[in-house]
Structure formats: structure tokens, C-alpha cells
Amino acid sequence: MTAADEAYAKHLLTAVTARQATAPCSRCGHEAFDLVGLSTIPLPAVFMQIPVLVVACVHCGAVIFHATQRLCGDKTNGGTAS
């Protein structure tokens, strides 16, 4: 991950915390997560991709995705400022 990507990912993690999306892991109940990075989820049926922040539980490895457009308040591609 580039320095710019890492800075952006940390900004997104701050947004996750601000939105109180800090519940324990849904699989094992552990409370710590590591930043995995930035990625996209392809939606071939509609010819688009969803940019996501990826985090993983440090205990069991369960992976969680956060749509970056929702976190950033970008309304152009389905995001929301609320």
C-alpha cells in the first residue's frame, strides 16, 4: 500500500469509529481488528465495482468490508452523508 493509500485508509478508519461501527467480531467476539487495506468488490451484473476498506479480526481472521463511499459521504455513486 502506498503512503497515500495508507493515509486514506487511516482516514477511513477514523470515519468507521466516528460512526460507532466498533462492535466486536461477529464470529468470535474478539474486539481487535487490523487494517488489511483498500480493495474493490466487483458487481459484474451492473458493470461496476464498490471501493471498500478491508479489516480483519486479529483473533479469527474474519474479514469485514466498509464501503468507502458511505464513509466519505460521496453521493455520486450511492454514498450518503448521513
Secondary structure, DSSP 8 states (H G I E B T S, - for coil): --HHHHHHHHHHHHHHHHTT-----TTT----EEEEEEEEEEEGGGTEEEEEEEEEETTT--EEEEEHHHHHT-TTTT----
